[in-house]
């Protein structure tokens, strides 16, 4: 899953904090549709926050992890895991580090958050998504009848 060149980031994704914000937005949109990110996807985006991968690298890795297969069934998932791909390696975060959301407000404006702090926030955000979705009633498909 490594890239041949340096990751390229746009103006809106230069800092770990900017990359965290875009990942949280994407995960939030996914959660609103009833889905939580897989551990492999979270690990890929952690590498993105650390600046190891750019969006093109994530796209390549996602296509390896979840190849698309044609289907005529509109309810069938066209994305199935490729079990032959090596899983993403875990991101190194200091073992004693714990994210404290109350301490977030104490940081003066203008300081750039470290990538480790951003990754810890992402993990807490994903955990919130998983817990929220677990507390929801099962989703039901609605059948549309054209009368």
Buried (B, 14 or more C-beta within 10 A) or exposed (E): BEBEEEBEBEEEBEBBBBBBBBBBEEBEEBBEEEEBBEEBBBBBBBBBBBBBBBBEBBEBBBEEBBEEEEEEEEEEEEEEEEEEBEEBEEBEBEEEEEBEEEEEEEEEEEEEBBBBBBBBBBBBBBEEBEEEEEEEEEEEEEEEEEE
